[in-house]
């Protein structure tokens, strides 16, 4: 007989596993930032920069305002402890875990050999390898001109050199040695990854077990589909086999969650807190909401970002962020950092079901902190959305502006 969790209990398990609820530290140290990344196991990166880059936001959501330069050193400095790879899409993982993704690198190479996944040829690959060996880590722009290649192909008009760099990264010969102006810096893996991690060999079965166990710990309670998506395996049958093994070994305990149609498992380190009292805005690429079916099961929250939706058809805004209050997602808010005017603009705001009476006041506190964190002097609230009047009342210092479902320009946006 499976133990049963209510939906509210499952929410609290999931949020506590993700680091919500404990007392937040003032001016979090680099060690604290590192610990939170390790708790999540990965930190997804995305190029959209309307409010703040996505990889900055999960730590703000959990810890409040922090010095982003500390995070930059953890992610982008020479021999940083974290490195970018195609984990949950493009994401940061511990550099020492490079070998856990060797099977994925091998799969990428095999896929290219079968289907010509990348538009690259051996001559270009050889030339790029030679440039990286002689020059060390470089940005694509530093060597593209030398190659005298014409921009072509489906990769956002990237050149053959950029495609070669991406292929070598996907297959593990190259690693990301930081970013400059958000443009990747590529180097030979031997120049970026610690030798012990680079030389380590992990068999596929061991890597899958380790990664699925980490996903289960990061989620607290999860279905097979949830765990399979955490690393974007796309192979629920294999994931189910690993889950069964982890259950036999006592790492996972089978549970039933109220309203969930599929069985779930509770990690042995998970706690079922009596309460979780959070107040945060979440990036669309936060593990709490990045797998949309899970967000719907946990929070009854139907979530789609509308970047690619034509402006007249947008319901909630260009890049709306989920609003977490207490232990539930109670709204969504479209934020824009207008740096020229030094204003945090609430482009739209909407309530979901059963928000607490103090939701507007608590969200107002988050927005004040967010504006200060981004170095913005003021806040302006639009009139688009059923939460904007409540927010304006809770933010008497805020200006008002008109806004509708118009396109919002990206700042510094680029594909790589």
ZAGUSE-346581 format. One line per 4 residues: number of its first residue (from 1); their letters; for each residue x, y, z of N, C-alpha, C. Coordinates in steps of 0.2 Angstrom, whole numbers. Layout:
BEGIN
NUM> A> X,Y,Z,X,Y,Z,X,Y,Z | ...
//
This chain:
BEGIN
1> XXXX> 4,-6,0,0,0,0,4,6,0 | 4,10,-5,8,17,-5,5,22,0 | 10,25,3,9,31,7,6,36,2 | 1,40,5,-2,45,1,-1,52,4
5> XXXX> 1,57,-1,2,64,1,-3,68,-2 | -6,73,1,-10,78,-2,-6,82,-7 | -10,85,-11,-7,90,-16,-3,95,-12 | -6,98,-7,-2,103,-3,4,100,0
9> XXXX> 4,94,3,10,91,6,15,90,0 | 13,88,-6,18,87,-11,21,94,-13 | 17,99,-13,20,106,-15,25,108,-10 | 24,106,-3,29,108,2,35,104,1
13> XXXX> 34,98,0,40,93,-1,44,96,-7 | 41,98,-12,45,100,-18,48,107,-17 | 45,111,-14,48,118,-13,54,117,-8 | 53,113,-2,58,113,2,64,109,-1
17> XXXX> 63,104,-5,69,101,-8,72,106,-13 | 69,111,-16,72,116,-20,75,122,-16 | 75,122,-10,78,127,-6,74,133,-4 | 67,132,-4,62,137,-2,60,136,5
21> XXXX> 60,141,9,58,140,16,62,142,21 | 69,139,21,73,141,27,75,148,27 | 77,151,33,79,158,33,84,160,28 | 83,165,25,88,168,20,93,172,23
25> XXXX> 99,171,20,105,175,23,106,181,20 | 108,186,24,109,193,21,116,192,17 | 116,195,11,123,195,7,126,188,7 | 122,184,3,124,177,3,131,176,0
29> XXXX> 135,172,3,142,171,1,143,166,-5 | 148,166,-8,149,162,-14,148,154,-12 | 150,153,-6,149,146,-4,141,144,-3 | 137,149,-1,130,148,0,127,148,-7
33> XXXX> 129,152,-12,127,152,-19,129,145,-22 | 135,142,-21,137,136,-23,132,130,-21 | 131,131,-14,127,126,-11,120,125,-14 | 117,131,-16,110,131,-19,110,128,-26
37> XXXX> 116,130,-29,116,127,-36,117,119,-35 | 121,117,-31,122,110,-30,115,106,-28 | 111,110,-24,104,107,-22,100,106,-28 | 100,111,-33,96,110,-39,99,105,-44
41> XXXX> 106,104,-43,110,100,-47,112,103,-54 | 108,108,-56,109,111,-62,106,118,-63 | 109,122,-67,106,129,-67,106,131,-74 | 99,131,-77,98,132,-84,100,140,-86
45> XXXX> 103,140,-92,105,147,-95,100,149,-100 | 98,155,-101,94,157,-107,96,164,-109 | 96,166,-115,98,172,-117,93,178,-116 | 87,177,-115,82,182,-114,84,187,-108
49> XXXX> 84,193,-109,87,198,-104,82,204,-103 | 75,202,-102,71,208,-102,71,211,-94 | 71,206,-89,71,208,-83,78,207,-80 | 80,200,-80,87,198,-78,88,191,-81
53> XXXX> 94,190,-83,96,184,-86,93,178,-82 | 91,173,-85,88,167,-81,92,164,-76 | 98,163,-78,103,159,-73,104,163,-66 | 103,170,-66,103,174,-60,97,173,-56
57> XXXX> 91,171,-59,85,172,-55,84,166,-50 | 85,160,-51,84,155,-46,87,157,-39 | 93,159,-39,96,161,-33,93,167,-30 | 91,172,-34,87,178,-31,80,175,-28
61> XXXX> 77,170,-31,71,168,-29,71,164,-22 | 77,161,-21,78,157,-15,81,161,-9 | 86,166,-11,90,169,-6,89,176,-6 | 85,179,-11,84,187,-11,90,190,-14
65> XXXX> 91,196,-13,96,200,-17,103,197,-15 | 107,197,-20,114,194,-19,119,198,-24 | 125,197,-23,130,200,-27,131,195,-33 | 129,197,-39,129,193,-45,136,192,-47
69> XXXX> 141,197,-45,148,196,-47,151,189,-44 | 148,188,-38,150,181,-35,148,175,-39 | 142,176,-41,140,170,-46,144,170,-52 | 145,176,-55,149,176,-61,156,172,-60
73> XXXX> 159,173,-54,165,170,-53,164,162,-53 | 159,160,-50,158,153,-49,156,150,-56 | 154,154,-61,151,151,-67,156,153,-73 | 160,158,-73,163,161,-79,171,162,-78
77> XXXX> 173,161,-72,180,163,-71,184,157,-74 | 191,158,-74,195,153,-77,195,147,-72 | 194,141,-74,194,135,-70,188,136,-65 | 183,138,-67,177,139,-62,175,132,-60
81> XXXX> 171,132,-54,169,125,-51,163,123,-55 | 160,127,-59,154,125,-63,155,126,-70 | 153,122,-75,154,123,-82,147,122,-86 | 147,125,-91,141,124,-95,141,118,-100
85> XXXX> 135,114,-100,135,109,-104,127,108,-106 | 126,103,-111,119,102,-113,116,97,-108 | 114,99,-102,112,95,-96,104,95,-96 | 101,100,-94,94,102,-95,94,107,-100
89> XXXX> 94,106,-106,96,111,-112,103,114,-109 | 104,120,-112,111,123,-110,110,125,-102 | 115,122,-98,114,123,-91,121,122,-88 | 122,125,-82,128,124,-78,127,118,-74
93> XXXX> 133,114,-74,134,108,-69,140,109,-66 | 142,105,-61,148,105,-58,153,102,-62 | 159,106,-63,164,104,-68,167,97,-66 | 167,95,-60,169,88,-58,164,83,-60
97> XXXX> 158,85,-62,153,80,-65,154,79,-72 | 159,82,-76,159,82,-83,158,74,-86 | 161,70,-82,161,63,-84,154,60,-84 | 150,62,-80,143,60,-80,139,61,-86
101> XXXX> 141,65,-90,138,67,-96,142,64,-102 | 147,60,-101,150,57,-107,146,53,-111 | 141,49,-108,137,45,-113,133,50,-117 | 131,56,-115,127,61,-119,131,63,-125
105> XXXX> 138,65,-123,142,67,-128,143,61,-134 | 144,55,-131,144,50,-136,138,49,-140 | 132,50,-137,126,50,-141,126,55,-146 | 128,61,-144,128,67,-149,132,65,-155
109> XXXX> 138,62,-154,143,60,-159,140,55,-164 | 136,50,-161,133,45,-165,128,48,-169 | 124,52,-166,118,55,-170,121,59,-176 | 126,63,-175,129,66,-180,131,62,-186
113> XXXX> 135,56,-184,137,52,-189,132,48,-193 | 126,47,-189,121,44,-193,117,49,-197 | 116,55,-195,111,60,-198,114,66,-200 | 120,67,-199,123,73,-201,120,79,-197
117> XXXX> 120,78,-191,116,83,-186,119,90,-187 | 126,91,-187,129,97,-188,131,98,-195 | 131,104,-198,134,106,-204,141,107,-204 | 145,102,-203,152,103,-202,156,98,-206
121> XXXX> 162,99,-208,166,95,-212,173,94,-208 | 177,88,-209,183,87,-206,188,92,-206 | 188,95,-212,193,100,-213,192,106,-208 | 186,108,-208,185,114,-203,186,112,-196
125> XXXX> 184,105,-194,185,103,-187,192,103,-186 | 196,100,-190,203,100,-189,206,107,-188 | 204,112,-192,207,118,-192,205,122,-185 | 199,121,-183,197,123,-176,200,120,-171
129> XXXX> 201,114,-171,205,110,-165,212,113,-165 | 215,115,-171,222,117,-171,222,124,-168 | 217,128,-170,217,135,-167,216,135,-160 | 212,131,-157,211,131,-150,217,128,-146
133> XXXX> 221,124,-149,227,121,-146,232,126,-146 | 233,130,-151,238,135,-152,236,142,-148 | 230,144,-148,228,150,-145,225,150,-139 | 222,144,-136,219,143,-130,211,145,-131
137> XXXX> 208,146,-126,200,148,-127,199,154,-130 | 194,154,-135,193,160,-139,185,161,-140 | 183,167,-142,176,168,-144,176,166,-151 | 170,164,-154,170,162,-161,172,168,-165
141> XXXX> 170,174,-163,172,180,-168,179,181,-168 | 183,178,-164,191,179,-164,194,175,-169 | 190,170,-171,193,165,-177,189,165,-183 | 183,167,-183,179,166,-189,182,170,-194
145> XXXX> 184,176,-193,187,180,-199,193,177,-202 | 197,174,-198,203,170,-200,201,164,-205 | 195,161,-203,193,155,-207,190,158,-214 | 188,164,-214,185,167,-220,179,163,-223
149> XXXX> 175,161,-218,169,157,-220,163,162,-220 | 159,160,-225,153,163,-226,147,161,-221 | 143,165,-218,138,163,-214,133,160,-218 | 131,154,-215,126,150,-219,123,145,-214
153> XXXX> 118,142,-217,115,136,-213,109,138,-208 | 106,133,-205,101,134,-200,102,136,-193 | 109,136,-191,111,138,-184,111,145,-183 | 105,148,-184,105,156,-183,110,159,-187
157> XXXX> 111,157,-193,116,160,-198,123,160,-195 | 124,155,-191,131,154,-188,135,152,-194 | 142,153,-193,146,151,-198,148,144,-197 | 152,141,-202,154,134,-201,159,134,-195
161> XXXX> 163,139,-194,167,139,-188,163,138,-181 | 157,142,-181,153,142,-175,150,135,-174 | 148,132,-180,145,125,-180,150,120,-178 | 156,121,-180,161,116,-178,162,117,-170
165> XXXX> 163,123,-168,164,124,-161,158,120,-157 | 152,121,-159,146,118,-156,146,111,-156 | 148,108,-162,149,101,-162,154,98,-157 | 160,101,-157,165,99,-153,163,100,-145
169> XXXX> 159,105,-144,156,106,-137,151,100,-135 | 147,99,-140,142,94,-139,145,87,-138 | 150,86,-141,154,79,-141,159,79,-136 | 160,84,-132,165,84,-126,172,85,-128
173> XXXX> 174,87,-134,181,89,-135,182,96,-133 | 177,100,-133,178,107,-131,173,108,-125 | 175,113,-121,171,115,-115,170,123,-116 | 165,125,-112,164,133,-112,169,135,-106
177> XXXX> 173,140,-108,178,143,-104,175,150,-101 | 169,151,-100,166,157,-98,162,160,-104 | 160,167,-103,157,171,-108,159,178,-108 | 159,181,-113,161,188,-114,155,192,-117
181> XXXX> 151,196,-113,146,199,-116,140,194,-118 | 140,189,-114,136,183,-115,137,179,-121 | 143,180,-125,145,176,-130,150,171,-127 | 149,165,-129,153,159,-126,160,160,-128
185> XXXX> 164,158,-124,171,157,-125,173,149,-125 | 175,147,-131,176,140,-131,184,138,-131 | 185,133,-127,192,130,-126,192,123,-127 | 198,120,-128,199,113,-127,197,110,-120
189> XXXX> 193,105,-120,191,102,-113,197,102,-108 | 203,100,-111,209,99,-107,211,106,-104 | 209,112,-107,211,118,-104,205,121,-100 | 200,117,-99,194,120,-95,192,115,-89
193> XXXX> 192,109,-90,190,104,-86,196,101,-81 | 195,101,-75,200,98,-71,202,91,-73 | 209,90,-73,211,84,-76,208,77,-73 | 207,77,-66,204,72,-63,197,70,-66
197> XXXX> 193,76,-67,186,75,-70,186,73,-77 | 191,76,-81,192,74,-88,194,67,-89 | 198,64,-85,201,57,-85,196,52,-83 | 191,54,-79,187,50,-75,182,46,-81
201> XXXX> 181,40,-80,176,36,-84,170,34,-80 | 164,35,-82,158,33,-79,154,29,-84 | 152,23,-83,148,19,-87,141,22,-88 | 138,21,-93,131,24,-94,126,23,-88
205> XXXX> 126,16,-86,121,14,-81,123,18,-75 | 129,19,-73,131,22,-67,129,30,-67 | 130,32,-73,129,40,-74,121,41,-74 | 117,36,-77,110,37,-77,108,37,-69
209> XXXX> 110,32,-66,108,31,-59,110,37,-55 | 116,40,-55,118,45,-52,113,52,-53 | 112,53,-60,109,59,-62,101,58,-60 | 98,52,-60,91,51,-58,90,52,-51
213> XXXX> 95,49,-47,95,50,-40,95,58,-38 | 100,61,-41,100,68,-40,94,72,-42 | 91,70,-47,85,73,-49,79,72,-44 | 79,66,-41,74,64,-36,75,68,-30
217> XXXX> 82,69,-28,83,73,-22,81,80,-23 | 83,83,-29,81,90,-31,73,91,-31 | 70,86,-33,62,87,-34,59,85,-27 | 62,81,-23,59,78,-17,54,73,-18
221> XXXX> 48,74,-22,43,70,-24,42,70,-31 | 42,65,-35,42,65,-42,39,59,-46 | 37,60,-52,35,54,-56,41,52,-60 | 40,47,-64,45,45,-69,46,50,-74
225> XXXX> 40,53,-76,41,58,-81,44,64,-79 | 43,66,-72,47,72,-70,54,70,-70 | 56,64,-67,63,63,-67,67,62,-74 | 63,59,-78,66,59,-85,67,66,-88
229> XXXX> 63,71,-87,63,77,-90,69,81,-86 | 71,80,-80,75,84,-77,82,85,-81 | 84,79,-84,90,79,-88,88,79,-95 | 82,79,-97,79,79,-104,82,72,-107
233> XXXX> 81,67,-104,83,60,-107,78,58,-112 | 72,59,-112,67,57,-117,67,49,-118 | 68,46,-112,67,39,-112,65,36,-106 | 58,37,-105,55,35,-98,55,28,-97
237> XXXX> 56,24,-102,56,16,-100,63,15,-96 | 68,18,-99,75,17,-95,75,20,-89 | 72,26,-88,71,30,-82,67,26,-77 | 62,23,-79,58,19,-75,62,13,-72
241> XXXX> 66,10,-76,70,4,-74,75,7,-68 | 78,13,-69,82,15,-64,79,17,-58 | 73,20,-58,68,21,-52,67,15,-48 | 65,10,-52,64,3,-49,70,1,-45
245> XXXX> 76,2,-48,82,0,-44,83,4,-38 | 82,11,-39,83,15,-33,78,13,-27 | 72,11,-29,67,9,-24,69,3,-21 | 72,-2,-24,74,-8,-21,80,-7,-16
249> XXXX> 84,-2,-18,89,0,-13,88,5,-8 | 81,7,-7,79,11,-2,80,18,-3 | 83,20,-9,84,28,-10,77,31,-11 | 73,28,-15,66,31,-16,61,27,-13
253> XXXX> 55,30,-11,49,27,-8,43,28,-12 | 40,23,-14,34,24,-18,28,28,-14 | 25,33,-17,20,36,-14,14,38,-19 | 8,39,-17,3,42,-21,1,49,-19
257> XXXX> 1,53,-24,-1,60,-23,-8,62,-25 | -11,65,-21,-18,67,-22,-19,70,-29 | -23,68,-33,-24,71,-40,-19,69,-45 | -14,66,-43,-9,64,-48,-11,57,-51
261> XXXX> -12,56,-58,-14,50,-61,-8,45,-61 | -2,47,-61,3,42,-61,7,41,-54 | 10,36,-53,13,35,-46,19,39,-46 | 21,40,-39,26,45,-38,31,42,-33
265> XXXX> 37,45,-32,42,42,-27,45,48,-23 | 46,47,-17,48,51,-12,56,50,-11 | 60,54,-11,67,53,-10,68,52,-2 | 73,48,-1,74,46,7,76,53,11
269> XXXX> 79,57,7,81,64,11,76,69,11 | 70,68,8,65,73,8,61,73,14 | 59,80,16,55,81,22,48,83,20 | 43,82,24,37,84,23,35,90,28
273> XXXX> 37,96,26,36,101,31,29,103,33 | 28,105,39,21,107,40,19,114,36 | 24,118,35,22,124,31,29,126,27 | 28,129,21,33,133,18,30,140,16
277> XXXX> 34,145,18,31,152,18,36,156,13 | 35,155,7,40,159,2,36,165,-1 | 40,169,-4,38,175,-8,43,176,-13 | 41,175,-19,46,175,-25,43,176,-31
281> XXXX> 47,178,-36,45,177,-43,50,172,-46 | 48,168,-51,52,163,-53,53,164,-61 | 59,162,-63,61,162,-70,57,156,-73 | 55,156,-80,52,151,-83,56,145,-83
285> XXXX> 63,145,-82,67,140,-82,70,138,-75 | 66,139,-70,67,137,-63,64,130,-63 | 68,125,-60,66,118,-59,59,117,-56 | 57,122,-52,50,122,-49,45,122,-55
289> XXXX> 46,125,-60,40,126,-65,43,124,-72 | 49,122,-73,52,121,-80,48,115,-84 | 46,110,-80,42,105,-83,35,106,-82 | 32,109,-88,25,112,-87,20,107,-84
293> XXXX> 20,100,-86,15,95,-83,16,95,-76 | 22,95,-73,23,95,-66,20,101,-63 | 21,107,-66,19,113,-63,11,113,-62 | 8,110,-67,1,109,-67,-2,105,-62
297> XXXX> 2,99,-61,0,94,-56,1,97,-49 | 7,101,-48,8,103,-41,4,109,-39 | 3,114,-44,0,121,-42,-6,122,-46 | -9,117,-50,-14,119,-54,-13,125,-58
301> XXXX> -7,125,-61,-4,131,-65,-3,129,-72 | -7,132,-76,-6,131,-84,-1,136,-86 | 5,134,-88,10,140,-89,13,139,-96 | 13,144,-100,16,145,-106,19,152,-107
305> XXXX> 26,152,-108,28,159,-109,26,161,-117 | 25,167,-118,22,169,-124,27,173,-129 | 33,172,-128,38,175,-132,37,174,-140 | 35,168,-141,34,166,-148,26,167,-150
309> XXXX> 22,169,-146,15,170,-147,14,177,-151 | 11,178,-156,10,184,-159,7,189,-154 | 9,195,-154,7,200,-149,0,200,-148 | -5,201,-153,-12,201,-152,-15,195,-148
313> XXXX> -12,190,-148,-14,184,-146,-12,182,-139 | -7,186,-136,-5,185,-129,-10,186,-124 | -10,182,-119,-15,183,-114,-12,186,-108 | -6,185,-106,-3,187,-100,4,191,-101
317> XXXX> 6,192,-107,12,196,-108,18,192,-111 | 23,196,-113,28,193,-117,32,188,-113 | 34,189,-107,39,184,-103,36,184,-96 | 30,182,-95,27,182,-88,31,177,-83
321> XXXX> 32,179,-77,35,175,-72,30,173,-67 | 31,166,-65,26,164,-60,28,167,-53 | 22,169,-49,23,172,-43,21,167,-38 | 26,166,-33,25,161,-28,24,164,-21
325> XXXX> 19,163,-18,17,166,-11,15,160,-7 | 18,159,-1,17,154,3,20,147,0 | 15,143,-1,18,136,-4,14,135,-11 | 12,141,-14,8,140,-20,10,145,-25
329> XXXX> 9,144,-32,9,149,-37,3,152,-37 | 3,159,-36,-4,162,-35,-5,168,-41 | 0,168,-45,0,173,-50,5,173,-55 | 5,178,-60,11,178,-65,11,186,-66
333> XXXX> 18,188,-68,19,195,-68,25,196,-74 | 23,200,-78,28,202,-84,32,208,-82 | 39,207,-81,43,212,-78,48,214,-84 | 50,221,-84,55,223,-88,59,228,-85
337> XXXX> 66,227,-85,70,232,-82,72,237,-87 | 69,243,-86,70,249,-91,76,252,-88 | 82,250,-91,88,253,-88,89,260,-90 | 87,262,-95,88,269,-97,84,274,-93
341> XXXX> 78,272,-90,74,276,-86,75,274,-79 | 79,269,-77,80,266,-70,74,265,-67 | 69,261,-71,63,259,-68,62,252,-69 | 59,248,-64,56,241,-65,49,242,-67
345> XXXX> 48,240,-73,41,241,-76,37,234,-75 | 31,234,-72,27,229,-72,22,229,-78 | 24,226,-83,20,226,-89,13,223,-89 | 13,218,-85,6,215,-84,7,211,-77
349> XXXX> 1,210,-74,1,206,-68,-6,202,-67 | -6,196,-66,-13,192,-65,-13,188,-59 | -18,187,-57,-19,182,-51,-21,175,-53 | -19,170,-50,-22,164,-51,-27,162,-45
353> XXXX> -28,156,-44,-33,154,-39,-31,155,-32 | -36,156,-28,-35,156,-20,-29,159,-18 | -28,165,-20,-22,169,-17,-23,171,-10 | -18,171,-6,-20,174,1,-21,181,1
357> XXXX> -24,184,7,-26,191,7,-20,195,6 | -14,193,8,-9,198,8,-4,197,2 | -7,193,-3,-3,192,-9,0,198,-12 | -4,203,-13,-1,209,-16,4,213,-12
361> XXXX> 3,213,-5,8,216,-1,15,212,-1 | 14,206,-1,20,202,-2,24,202,-8 | 20,202,-14,23,203,-20,26,210,-21 | 23,215,-18,26,222,-18,33,222,-15
365> XXXX> 33,218,-9,40,218,-6,45,214,-11 | 43,209,-14,48,206,-19,50,211,-24 | 45,215,-27,47,219,-32,51,225,-30 | 50,227,-24,55,232,-21,62,229,-21
369> XXXX> 63,223,-18,69,220,-18,72,219,-25 | 68,217,-30,70,215,-36,73,222,-40 | 69,227,-39,72,234,-42,78,236,-39 | 79,235,-32,85,237,-29,91,232,-31
373> XXXX> 89,226,-32,94,221,-34,97,223,-41 | 92,225,-45,94,227,-52,97,234,-53 | 97,237,-47,100,244,-47,95,249,-51 | 89,248,-50,84,252,-53,81,257,-47
377> XXXX> 79,263,-49,77,268,-44,70,268,-42 | 66,266,-47,59,266,-46,55,260,-49 | 48,260,-48,44,255,-50,38,258,-54 | 36,255,-59,30,258,-63,25,252,-64
381> XXXX> 19,253,-63,14,247,-64,9,249,-69 | 8,244,-74,4,246,-79,-4,244,-77 | -8,245,-82,-15,244,-80,-18,237,-84 | -13,233,-86,-15,227,-90,-14,221,-85
385> XXXX> -20,218,-83,-20,212,-79,-24,214,-73 | -27,208,-70,-32,209,-65,-28,210,-58 | -22,209,-58,-18,211,-52,-15,217,-51 | -15,221,-57,-11,228,-57,-14,233,-52
389> XXXX> -21,233,-51,-24,238,-47,-22,236,-39 | -22,230,-38,-20,228,-31,-12,229,-30 | -8,228,-35,-1,230,-34,0,237,-34 | -3,241,-38,-3,249,-37,-4,251,-30
393> XXXX> -10,248,-27,-12,250,-20,-6,248,-15 | -3,242,-16,2,240,-12,9,244,-13 | 9,247,-19,15,251,-20,14,258,-21 | 12,262,-16,10,269,-17,15,273,-20
397> XXXX> 21,271,-20,27,275,-23,27,274,-30 | 24,269,-33,25,267,-40,21,272,-44 | 24,273,-50,21,276,-56,16,272,-59 | 11,274,-63,7,270,-67,9,271,-75
401> XXXX> 8,266,-79,9,267,-86,4,263,-90 | 3,264,-96,-1,260,-100,3,255,-103 | 0,249,-104,4,243,-107,-1,238,-110 | 0,235,-115,-4,230,-118,0,225,-121
405> XXXX> -3,220,-124,1,214,-127,6,216,-133 | 10,221,-132,14,223,-138,21,219,-137 | 25,219,-142,31,215,-141,36,219,-137 | 40,216,-133,45,219,-129,52,217,-131
409> XXXX> 56,222,-132,62,221,-135,67,218,-130 | 71,213,-133,76,210,-129,82,214,-128 | 86,213,-123,92,217,-122,98,212,-122 | 102,213,-127,108,209,-127,107,202,-129
413> XXXX> 101,201,-133,99,194,-134,103,191,-140 | 105,185,-139,109,181,-145,108,174,-144 | 109,170,-149,107,163,-148,112,159,-144 | 119,161,-144,124,157,-140,125,159,-134
//
